Amino acid sequence: MASYRVFIKPSAGKELEAIDPRKERERVAERIRALAADPRPHGCEKLSGRSELYRVRVGRYRFVFSIDDSAAEIQVVKVGHRKEVYR
């Protein structure tokens, strides 16, 4: 399977850096890096109403991303607490 390139929008990068404690931030970052090898990991779900977006749960946090299979690219568009990420 080909490796995907993972891009993080600048706004999502700021949201990722705002996660505290550091241990939680590192867990989320590791799951984002793992998307390069497996773009649809176990627990990945499509968002209803937004056919191009997926989400992954990491404890209390979620990240939302899109997959472009033709270009082998993944773009992380939102990172945040489960209460706020879908707004």
N, CA, C and O atoms as a Tinker XYZ file with bonds, in Angstrom:
   348  protein
     1  N      0.832000   -1.168000    0.000000    73     2
     2  CA     0.000000    0.000000    0.000000    64     1     3
     3  C      0.888000    1.247000    0.000000    63     2     4     5
     4  O      1.878000    1.312000    0.730000    81     3
     5  N      0.537000    2.206000   -0.801000    73     3     6
     6  CA     1.322000    3.433000   -0.911000    64     5     7
     7  C      1.168000    4.283000    0.349000    63     6     8     9
     8  O      0.124000    4.276000    1.000000    81     7
     9  N      2.214000    5.000000    0.669000    73     7    10
    10  CA     2.187000    5.897000    1.820000    64     9    11
    11  C      1.516000    7.212000    1.439000    63    10    12    13
    12  O      1.751000    7.745000    0.355000    81    11
    13  N      0.698000    7.720000    2.315000    73    11    14
    14  CA     0.000000    8.985000    2.086000    64    13    15
    15  C      0.801000   10.119000    2.716000    63    14    16    17
    16  O      1.517000    9.913000    3.695000    81    15
    17  N      0.677000   11.306000    2.154000    73    15    18
    18  CA     1.278000   12.495000    2.756000    64    17    19
    19  C      0.206000   13.149000    3.620000    63    18    20    21
    20  O     -0.944000   13.286000    3.203000    81    19
    21  N      0.591000   13.547000    4.818000    73    19    22
    22  CA    -0.348000   14.144000    5.765000    64    21    23
    23  C     -0.040000   15.631000    5.897000    63    22    24    25
    24  O      1.088000   16.020000    6.201000    81    23
    25  N     -1.057000   16.453000    5.665000    73    23    26
    26  CA    -0.950000   17.899000    5.811000    64    25    27
    27  C     -1.879000   18.332000    6.937000    63    26    28    29
    28  O     -2.960000   17.769000    7.112000    81    27
    29  N     -1.456000   19.331000    7.697000    73    27    30
    30  CA    -2.279000   19.877000    8.770000    64    29    31
    31  C     -2.501000   21.346000    8.472000    63    30    32    33
    32  O     -1.541000   22.106000    8.339000    81    31
    33  N     -3.765000   21.757000    8.365000    73    31    34
    34  CA    -4.070000   23.168000    8.155000    64    33    35
    35  C     -3.475000   23.979000    9.300000    63    34    36    37
    36  O     -3.423000   23.498000   10.432000    81    35
    37  N     -3.029000   25.196000    9.026000    73    35    38
    38  CA    -2.459000   26.023000   10.100000    64    37    39
    39  C     -3.398000   26.188000   11.298000    63    38    40    41
    40  O     -2.947000   26.176000   12.443000    81    39
    41  N     -4.683000   26.342000   11.044000    73    39    42
    42  CA    -5.627000   26.491000   12.156000    64    41    43
    43  C     -5.708000   25.200000   12.979000    63    42    44    45
    44  O     -5.819000   25.255000   14.203000    81    43
    45  N     -5.653000   24.052000   12.320000    73    43    46
    46  CA    -5.677000   22.772000   13.031000    64    45    47
    47  C     -4.379000   22.573000   13.809000    63    46    48    49
    48  O     -4.385000   21.973000   14.884000    81    47
    49  N     -3.273000   23.070000   13.274000    73    47    50
    50  CA    -2.001000   22.988000   13.985000    64    49    51
    51  C     -2.040000   23.779000   15.283000    63    50    52    53
    52  O     -1.509000   23.336000   16.302000    81    51
    53  N     -2.668000   24.948000   15.249000    73    51    54
    54  CA    -2.808000   25.760000   16.462000    64    53    55
    55  C     -3.713000   25.060000   17.472000    63    54    56    57
    56  O     -3.453000   25.090000   18.675000    81    55
    57  N     -4.772000   24.432000   16.976000    73    55    58
    58  CA    -5.676000   23.703000   17.865000    64    57    59
    59  C     -4.953000   22.526000   18.517000    63    58    60    61
    60  O     -5.163000   22.235000   19.694000    81    59
    61  N     -4.106000   21.857000   17.750000    73    59    62
    62  CA    -3.327000   20.738000   18.278000    64    61    63
    63  C     -2.365000   21.216000   19.361000    63    62    64    65
    64  O     -2.247000   20.578000   20.408000    81    63
    65  N     -1.684000   22.322000   19.122000    73    63    66
    66  CA    -0.736000   22.857000   20.103000    64    65    67
    67  C     -1.431000   23.322000   21.381000    63    66    68    69
    68  O     -0.805000   23.377000   22.440000    81    67
    69  N     -2.712000   23.654000   21.294000    73    67    70
    70  CA    -3.456000   24.134000   22.456000    64    69    71
    71  C     -3.917000   23.007000   23.381000    63    70    72    73
    72  O     -4.375000   23.270000   24.492000    81    71
    73  N     -3.801000   21.764000   22.938000    73    71    74
    74  CA    -4.230000   20.639000   23.772000    64    73    75
    75  C     -3.285000   20.495000   24.956000    63    74    76    77
    76  O     -2.064000   20.444000   24.807000    81    75
    77  N     -3.888000   20.433000   26.130000    73    75    78
    78  CA    -3.113000   20.275000   27.342000    64    77    79
    79  C     -3.763000   19.171000   28.148000    63    78    80    81
    80  O     -4.992000   19.160000   28.212000    81    79
    81  N     -3.097000   18.299000   28.732000    73    79    82
    82  CA    -1.672000   18.204000   28.970000    64    81    83
    83  C     -0.900000   17.695000   27.755000    63    82    84    85
    84  O     -1.478000   17.229000   26.773000    81    83
    85  N      0.387000   17.795000   27.852000    73    83    86
    86  CA     1.268000   17.422000   26.741000    64    85    87
    87  C      1.086000   15.959000   26.330000    63    86    88    89
    88  O      1.160000   15.627000   25.146000    81    87
    89  N      0.852000   15.100000   27.302000    73    87    90
    90  CA     0.669000   13.675000   27.015000    64    89    91
    91  C     -0.500000   13.454000   26.050000    63    90    92    93
    92  O     -0.395000   12.655000   25.119000    81    91
    93  N     -1.611000   14.160000   26.270000    73    91    94
    94  CA    -2.772000   14.056000   25.373000    64    93    95
    95  C     -2.429000   14.574000   23.990000    63    94    96    97
    96  O     -2.803000   13.963000   22.989000    81    95
    97  N     -1.724000   15.689000   23.921000    73    95    98
    98  CA    -1.325000   16.279000   22.643000    64    97    99
    99  C     -0.468000   15.298000   21.851000    63    98   100   101
   100  O     -0.648000   15.152000   20.642000    81    99
   101  N      0.464000   14.624000   22.527000    73    99   102
   102  CA     1.328000   13.656000   21.850000    64   101   103
   103  C      0.545000   12.446000   21.344000    63   102   104   105
   104  O      0.857000   11.911000   20.280000    81   103
   105  N     -0.469000   12.009000   22.094000    73   103   106
   106  CA    -1.306000   10.892000   21.643000    64   105   107
   107  C     -2.048000   11.249000   20.360000    63   106   108   109
   108  O     -2.113000   10.447000   19.428000    81   107
   109  N     -2.610000   12.462000   20.317000    73   107   110
   110  CA    -3.334000   12.909000   19.127000    64   109   111
   111  C     -2.368000   13.037000   17.950000    63   110   112   113
   112  O     -2.685000   12.603000   16.842000    81   111
   113  N     -1.202000   13.623000   18.177000    73   111   114
   114  CA    -0.214000   13.800000   17.113000    64   113   115
   115  C      0.252000   12.454000   16.565000    63   114   116   117
   116  O      0.460000   12.318000   15.359000    81   115
   117  N      0.415000   11.470000   17.428000    73   115   118
   118  CA     0.837000   10.135000   16.979000    64   117   119
   119  C     -0.229000    9.499000   16.087000    63   118   120   121
   120  O      0.101000    8.871000   15.082000    81   119
   121  N     -1.502000    9.657000   16.447000    73   119   122
   122  CA    -2.581000    9.104000   15.616000    64   121   123
   123  C     -2.646000    9.811000   14.264000    63   122   124   125
   124  O     -2.953000    9.185000   13.249000    81   123
   125  N     -2.358000   11.115000   14.247000    73   123   126
   126  CA    -2.336000   11.852000   12.980000    64   125   127
   127  C     -1.194000   11.349000   12.105000    63   126   128   129
   128  O     -1.380000   11.136000   10.907000    81   127
   129  N     -0.017000   11.156000   12.693000    73   127   130
   130  CA     1.133000   10.629000   11.926000    64   129   131
   131  C      0.843000    9.229000   11.374000    63   130   132   133
   132  O      1.284000    8.888000   10.276000    81   131
   133  N      0.110000    8.431000   12.131000    73   131   134
   134  CA    -0.203000    7.063000   11.712000    64   133   135
   135  C     -1.109000    7.023000   10.479000    63   134   136   137
   136  O     -1.191000    5.994000    9.807000    81   135
   137  N     -1.788000    8.127000   10.178000    73   135   138
   138  CA    -2.643000    8.161000    8.987000    64   137   139
   139  C     -1.851000    7.949000    7.701000    63   138   140   141
   140  O     -2.409000    7.484000    6.707000    81   139
   141  N     -0.568000    8.279000    7.700000    73   139   142
   142  CA     0.261000    8.122000    6.498000    64   141   143
   143  C      0.300000    6.661000    6.060000    63   142   144   145
   144  O      0.290000    6.371000    4.864000    81   143
   145  N      0.345000    5.755000    7.010000    73   143   146
   146  CA     0.396000    4.328000    6.685000    64   145   147
   147  C     -0.991000    3.719000    6.501000    63   146   148   149
   148  O     -1.169000    2.810000    5.690000    81   147
   149  N     -1.968000    4.216000    7.247000    73   147   150
   150  CA    -3.330000    3.672000    7.189000    64   149   151
   151  C     -4.322000    4.828000    7.226000    63   150   152   153
   152  O     -4.685000    5.285000    8.310000    81   151
   153  N     -4.769000    5.315000    6.064000    73   151   154
   154  CA    -5.643000    6.491000    6.027000    64   153   155
   155  C     -7.045000    6.269000    6.595000    63   154   156   157
   156  O     -7.745000    7.235000    6.898000    81   155
   157  N     -7.454000    5.036000    6.741000    73   155   158
   158  CA    -8.762000    4.727000    7.330000    64   157   159
   159  C     -8.568000    3.707000    8.458000    63   158   160   161
   160  O     -8.924000    2.537000    8.312000    81   159
   161  N     -8.001000    4.159000    9.584000    73   159   162
   162  CA    -7.699000    3.232000   10.685000    64   161   163
   163  C     -8.958000    2.732000   11.369000    63   162   164   165
   164  O    -10.053000    3.250000   11.148000    81   163
   165  N     -8.786000    1.724000   12.196000    73   163   166
   166  CA    -9.893000    1.199000   12.986000    64   165   167
   167  C    -10.441000    2.318000   13.850000    63   166   168   169
   168  O     -9.671000    3.016000   14.510000    81   167
   169  N    -11.733000    2.503000   13.862000    73   167   170
   170  CA   -12.360000    3.561000   14.640000    64   169   171
   171  C    -12.609000    4.832000   13.849000    63   170   172   173
   172  O    -13.215000    5.772000   14.363000    81   171
   173  N    -12.155000    4.874000   12.617000    73   171   174
   174  CA   -12.365000    6.031000   11.749000    64   173   175
   175  C    -13.808000    5.993000   11.252000    63   174   176   177
   176  O    -14.289000    4.947000   10.815000    81   175
   177  N    -14.498000    7.131000   11.319000    73   175   178
   178  CA   -15.883000    7.182000   10.856000    64   177   179
   179  C    -16.095000    8.367000    9.936000    63   178   180   181
   180  O    -15.526000    9.439000   10.141000    81   179
   181  N    -16.917000    8.166000    8.925000    73   179   182
   182  CA   -17.317000    9.267000    8.044000    64   181   183
   183  C    -18.293000   10.150000    8.793000    63   182   184   185
   184  O    -19.135000    9.657000    9.544000    81   183
   185  N    -18.183000   11.453000    8.591000    73   183   186
   186  CA   -19.132000   12.362000    9.211000    64   185   187
   187  C    -20.403000   12.410000    8.377000    63   186   188   189
   188  O    -20.339000   12.530000    7.153000    81   187
   189  N    -21.541000   12.319000    9.019000    73   187   190
   190  CA   -22.803000   12.370000    8.290000    64   189   191
   191  C    -23.023000   13.779000    7.764000    63   190   192   193
   192  O    -22.747000   14.761000    8.453000    81   191
   193  N    -23.516000   13.867000    6.552000    73   191   194
   194  CA   -23.775000   15.154000    5.930000    64   193   195
   195  C    -22.559000   15.765000    5.265000    63   194   196   197
   196  O    -22.701000   16.714000    4.495000    81   195
   197  N    -21.379000   15.259000    5.533000    73   195   198
   198  CA   -20.137000   15.767000    4.947000    64   197   199
   199  C    -19.381000   14.559000    4.411000    63   198   200   201
   200  O    -18.484000   14.048000    5.080000    81   199
   201  N    -19.724000   14.106000    3.238000    73   199   202
   202  CA   -19.225000   12.841000    2.710000    64   201   203
   203  C    -17.717000   12.781000    2.560000    63   202   204   205
   204  O    -17.151000   11.688000    2.531000    81   203
   205  N    -17.048000   13.929000    2.464000    73   203   206
   206  CA   -15.607000   13.908000    2.249000    64   205   207
   207  C    -14.804000   13.951000    3.545000    63   206   208   209
   208  O    -13.577000   13.858000    3.503000    81   207
   209  N    -15.464000   14.090000    4.697000    73   207   210
   210  CA   -14.760000   14.227000    5.964000    64   209   211
   211  C    -14.896000   12.980000    6.835000    63   210   212   213
   212  O    -15.937000   12.323000    6.862000    81   211
   213  N    -13.812000   12.678000    7.542000    73   211   214
   214  CA   -13.753000   11.559000    8.472000    64   213   215
   215  C    -13.319000   12.085000    9.827000    63   214   216   217
   216  O    -12.780000   13.188000    9.924000    81   215
   217  N    -13.554000   11.294000   10.887000    73   215   218
   218  CA   -13.089000   11.666000   12.209000    64   217   219
   219  C    -12.478000   10.456000   12.893000    63   218   220   221
   220  O    -12.846000    9.309000   12.637000    81   219
   221  N    -11.525000   10.758000   13.777000    73   219   222
   222  CA   -10.899000    9.736000   14.608000    64   221   223
   223  C    -10.968000   10.219000   16.045000    63   222   224   225
   224  O    -10.720000   11.389000   16.334000    81   223
   225  N    -11.304000    9.312000   16.933000    73   223   226
   226  CA   -11.428000    9.602000   18.357000    64   225   227
   227  C    -10.128000    9.221000   19.053000    63   226   228   229
   228  O     -9.597000    8.132000   18.836000    81   227
   229  N     -9.619000   10.123000   19.891000    73   227   230
   230  CA    -8.437000    9.858000   20.707000    64   229   231
   231  C     -8.768000   10.352000   22.112000    63   230   232   233
   232  O     -8.544000   11.519000   22.432000    81   231
   233  N     -9.295000    9.472000   22.940000    73   231   234
   234  CA    -9.717000    9.873000   24.281000    64   233   235
   235  C    -10.831000   10.897000   24.208000    63   234   236   237
   236  O    -11.863000   10.654000   23.583000    81   235
   237  N    -10.625000   12.051000   24.852000    73   235   238
   238  CA   -11.625000   13.118000   24.842000    64   237   239
   239  C    -11.521000   13.998000   23.612000    63   238   240   241
   240  O    -12.341000   14.896000   23.419000    81   239
   241  N    -10.536000   13.757000   22.790000    73   239   242
   242  CA   -10.282000   14.617000   21.637000    64   241   243
   243  C    -10.634000   13.918000   20.329000    63   242   244   245
   244  O    -10.665000   12.690000   20.242000    81   243
   245  N    -10.897000   14.741000   19.316000    73   243   246
   246  CA   -11.208000   14.244000   17.976000    64   245   247
   247  C    -10.403000   15.052000   16.980000    63   246   248   249
   248  O    -10.053000   16.206000   17.231000    81   247
   249  N    -10.112000   14.431000   15.845000    73   247   250
   250  CA    -9.611000   15.221000   14.733000    64   249   251
   251  C    -10.366000   14.831000   13.485000    63   250   252   253
   252  O    -10.719000   13.669000   13.285000    81   251
   253  N    -10.607000   15.829000   12.647000    73   251   254
   254  CA   -11.407000   15.679000   11.441000    64   253   255
   255  C    -10.467000   15.882000   10.262000    63   254   256   257
   256  O     -9.646000   16.799000   10.261000    81   255
   257  N    -10.593000   15.016000    9.256000    73   255   258
   258  CA    -9.689000   15.084000    8.115000    64   257   259
   259  C    -10.377000   14.646000    6.836000    63   258   260   261
   260  O    -11.428000   14.005000    6.858000    81   259
   261  N     -9.759000   15.007000    5.719000    73   259   262
   262  CA   -10.249000   14.568000    4.409000    64   261   263
   263  C     -9.161000   13.723000    3.757000    63   262   264   265
   264  O     -7.972000   13.887000    4.033000    81   263
   265  N     -9.593000   12.823000    2.892000    73   263   266
   266  CA    -8.677000   11.923000    2.198000    64   265   267
   267  C     -8.818000   12.132000    0.700000    63   266   268   269
   268  O     -9.929000   12.122000    0.168000    81   267
   269  N     -7.695000   12.320000    0.019000    73   267   270
   270  CA    -7.661000   12.409000   -1.435000    64   269   271
   271  C     -6.869000   11.206000   -1.926000    63   270   272   273
   272  O     -5.641000   11.244000   -1.992000    81   271
   273  N     -7.593000   10.121000   -2.274000    73   271   274
   274  CA    -6.929000    8.888000   -2.680000    64   273   275
   275  C     -6.156000    9.029000   -3.987000    63   274   276   277
   276  O     -5.121000    8.386000   -4.159000    81   275
   277  N     -6.637000    9.851000   -4.901000    73   275   278
   278  CA    -5.958000    9.984000   -6.191000    64   277   279
   279  C     -4.593000   10.652000   -6.045000    63   278   280   281
   280  O     -3.667000   10.331000   -6.790000    81   279
   281  N     -4.457000   11.579000   -5.091000    73   279   282
   282  CA    -3.177000   12.260000   -4.867000    64   281   283
   283  C     -2.422000   11.665000   -3.679000    63   282   284   285
   284  O     -1.309000   12.099000   -3.382000    81   283
   285  N     -3.002000   10.693000   -3.003000    73   283   286
   286  CA    -2.421000   10.067000   -1.810000    64   285   287
   287  C     -2.087000   11.120000   -0.765000    63   286   288   289
   288  O     -0.973000   11.175000   -0.245000    81   287
   289  N     -3.091000   11.967000   -0.464000    73   287   290
   290  CA    -2.909000   13.034000    0.510000    64   289   291
   291  C     -4.038000   13.035000    1.540000    63   290   292   293
   292  O     -5.183000   12.695000    1.241000    81   291
   293  N     -3.685000   13.421000    2.740000    73   291   294
   294  CA    -4.645000   13.565000    3.826000    64   293   295
   295  C     -4.489000   14.966000    4.374000    63   294   296   297
   296  O     -3.369000   15.423000    4.603000    81   295
   297  N     -5.604000   15.655000    4.588000    73   295   298
   298  CA    -5.564000   17.002000    5.159000    64   297   299
   299  C     -6.361000   17.022000    6.454000    63   298   300   301
   300  O     -7.567000   16.776000    6.458000    81   299
   301  N     -5.679000   17.316000    7.549000    73   299   302
   302  CA    -6.333000   17.458000    8.848000    64   301   303
   303  C     -6.891000   18.876000    8.913000    63   302   304   305
   304  O     -6.151000   19.852000    8.790000    81   303
   305  N     -8.212000   18.978000    9.108000    73   303   306
   306  CA    -8.859000   20.286000    9.056000    64   305   307
   307  C     -9.286000   20.812000   10.423000    63   306   308   309
   308  O     -9.479000   22.017000   10.581000    81   307
   309  N     -9.436000   19.935000   11.413000    73   307   310
   310  CA    -9.916000   20.382000   12.727000    64   309   311
   311  C     -9.416000   19.418000   13.791000    63   310   312   313
   312  O     -9.417000   18.204000   13.589000    81   311
   313  N     -8.987000   19.964000   14.928000    73   311   314
   314  CA    -8.563000   19.177000   16.079000    64   313   315
   315  C     -9.168000   19.836000   17.303000    63   314   316   317
   316  O     -9.102000   21.056000   17.448000    81   315
   317  N     -9.759000   19.039000   18.185000    73   315   318
   318  CA   -10.308000   19.653000   19.381000    64   317   319
   319  C    -10.993000   18.682000   20.304000    63   318   320   321
   320  O    -11.081000   17.485000   20.035000    81   319
   321  N    -11.479000   19.233000   21.411000    73   319   322
   322  CA   -12.235000   18.461000   22.394000    64   321   323
   323  C    -13.528000   17.993000   21.748000    63   322   324   325
   324  O    -14.063000   18.660000   20.863000    81   323
   325  N    -14.019000   16.875000   22.180000    73   323   326
   326  CA   -15.207000   16.269000   21.556000    64   325   327
   327  C    -16.431000   17.176000   21.580000    63   326   328   329
   328  O    -17.294000   17.063000   20.710000    81   327
   329  N    -16.524000   18.069000   22.556000    73   327   330
   330  CA   -17.670000   18.982000   22.644000    64   329   331
   331  C    -17.594000   20.107000   21.630000    63   330   332   333
   332  O    -18.623000   20.680000   21.271000    81   331
   333  N    -16.394000   20.439000   21.157000    73   331   334
   334  CA   -16.213000   21.617000   20.331000    64   333   335
   335  C    -15.811000   21.344000   18.885000    63   334   336   337
   336  O    -15.916000   22.239000   18.046000    81   335
   337  N    -15.364000   20.155000   18.577000    73   335   338
   338  CA   -14.747000   19.903000   17.283000    64   337   339
   339  C    -15.727000   19.965000   16.112000    63   338   340   341
   340  O    -15.309000   20.259000   14.993000    81   339
   341  N    -16.995000   19.702000   16.328000    73   339   342
   342  CA   -17.955000   19.653000   15.227000    64   341   343
   343  C    -18.631000   20.985000   14.959000    63   342   344   345
   344  O    -19.454000   21.072000   14.047000    81   343
   345  N    -18.320000   22.014000   15.711000    73   343   346
   346  CA   -18.943000   23.327000   15.532000    64   345   347
   347  C    -18.318000   24.086000   14.410000    63   346   348
   348  O    -18.725000   25.212000   14.124000    81   347
